């Protein structure tokens, strides 16, 4: 199952499993999942503005 996972996917899976073991929870809320993402260093960035074509 994990053979086809990328390094990032494996890191996320391990972080989820670690959180679940630490908290004793089987199912996480979306808030907890977002916290795990942020703890891994992910953050929302503003959308890129379209490039202006030079004439």
C-alpha positions as a LaTeX table, in Angstrom:
\begin{tabular}{lrrr}
\hline
Residue & $x$ (\AA) & $y$ (\AA) & $z$ (\AA) \\
\hline
Unk1 & 0.00 & 0.00 & 0.00 \\
Unk2 & 2.71 & 2.48 & 0.93 \\
Unk3 & 4.94 & 1.47 & $-1.98$ \\
Unk4 & 3.24 & 3.96 & $-4.28$ \\
Unk5 & 3.26 & 6.85 & $-1.78$ \\
Unk6 & 5.51 & 9.85 & $-2.25$ \\
Unk7 & 7.86 & 11.02 & 0.48 \\
Unk8 & 5.42 & 13.82 & 1.38 \\
Unk9 & 2.52 & 11.38 & 1.61 \\
Unk10 & 4.49 & 9.06 & 3.88 \\
Unk11 & 5.52 & 12.00 & 6.08 \\
Unk12 & 1.87 & 13.05 & 6.39 \\
Unk13 & 0.70 & 9.50 & 7.17 \\
Unk14 & 3.36 & 9.17 & 9.87 \\
Unk15 & 2.37 & 12.54 & 11.35 \\
Unk16 & $-1.29$ & 11.48 & 11.44 \\
Unk17 & $-0.45$ & 8.15 & 13.08 \\
Unk18 & 1.80 & 9.86 & 15.63 \\
Unk19 & $-0.94$ & 12.37 & 16.50 \\
Unk20 & $-3.53$ & 9.60 & 16.82 \\
Unk21 & $-1.27$ & 7.57 & 19.12 \\
Unk22 & $-0.46$ & 10.63 & 21.25 \\
Unk23 & $-4.08$ & 11.76 & 21.54 \\
Unk24 & $-5.62$ & 8.30 & 21.84 \\
Unk25 & $-8.08$ & 9.15 & 19.09 \\
Unk26 & $-9.03$ & 6.92 & 16.19 \\
Unk27 & $-10.74$ & 9.63 & 14.15 \\
Unk28 & $-9.56$ & 13.21 & 13.86 \\
Unk29 & $-11.50$ & 16.39 & 13.25 \\
Unk30 & $-10.65$ & 18.54 & 10.26 \\
Unk31 & $-9.28$ & 21.11 & 12.70 \\
Unk32 & $-6.80$ & 18.53 & 13.98 \\
Unk33 & $-5.83$ & 17.56 & 10.43 \\
Unk34 & $-5.21$ & 21.22 & 9.61 \\
Unk35 & $-3.05$ & 21.53 & 12.74 \\
Unk36 & $-0.97$ & 18.57 & 11.57 \\
Unk37 & $-0.52$ & 20.19 & 8.15 \\
Unk38 & 0.62 & 23.41 & 9.78 \\
Unk39 & 2.95 & 21.54 & 12.14 \\
Unk40 & 4.56 & 19.98 & 9.06 \\
Unk41 & 5.22 & 23.48 & 7.74 \\
Unk42 & 2.47 & 23.86 & 5.17 \\
Unk43 & 0.76 & 27.21 & 4.90 \\
Unk44 & $-1.78$ & 28.82 & 2.63 \\
Unk45 & $-0.27$ & 31.30 & 0.24 \\
Unk46 & $-2.16$ & 33.96 & $-1.68$ \\
Unk47 & $-2.97$ & 33.06 & $-5.28$ \\
Unk48 & $-0.51$ & 34.27 & $-7.86$ \\
Unk49 & $-1.51$ & 37.26 & $-9.89$ \\
Unk50 & $-1.54$ & 36.58 & $-13.63$ \\
Unk51 & 1.55 & 37.73 & $-15.43$ \\
Unk52 & 1.09 & 40.92 & $-17.41$ \\
Unk53 & 1.91 & 40.43 & $-21.06$ \\
Unk54 & 4.44 & 42.94 & $-22.31$ \\
Unk55 & 3.78 & 44.56 & $-25.65$ \\
\hline
\end{tabular}
